[in-house]
Amino acid sequence: MISYLRNIFATIALGCGVTGLGAITLLLLGAEKYLPDLLILSTVFTIIIIVCIVIFVKGLSKTPQNSFWYSFVSIGIKLLLEMILAVFWFVVAKKSNIEIVFMFFILYLPFTLFLILTILKTLNKKSL
């Protein structure tokens, strides 16, 4: 339970840190008009990662066969939700200028790496 909460708080801290660093970078570059986009994207990425961590941790208490499927579903849901976010962001909201596309993928990278490293660290302690 403690490692579960630690992962959730670490995800929230990552979201706040990435948002803070992104805001400082945007202010230094004079691109303040992209601050709302940064806040929206980092919040949505944080929520997606929290959902994936909850599903993954829930599967750790199951049998090894079911635990594998929970891990698989966790990664699959992450992929699906981020694809839906990308389609909504670029097609529906028409946020397709190069700065926003670049910001989207710059934000995608740390959140994806964080989830993968969290899962690998957990699996090193407890195998499926």
Helices and strands as residue ranges (DSSP letters): H 2-29, G 32-34, H 35-60, H 64-87, I 88-92, H 98-125
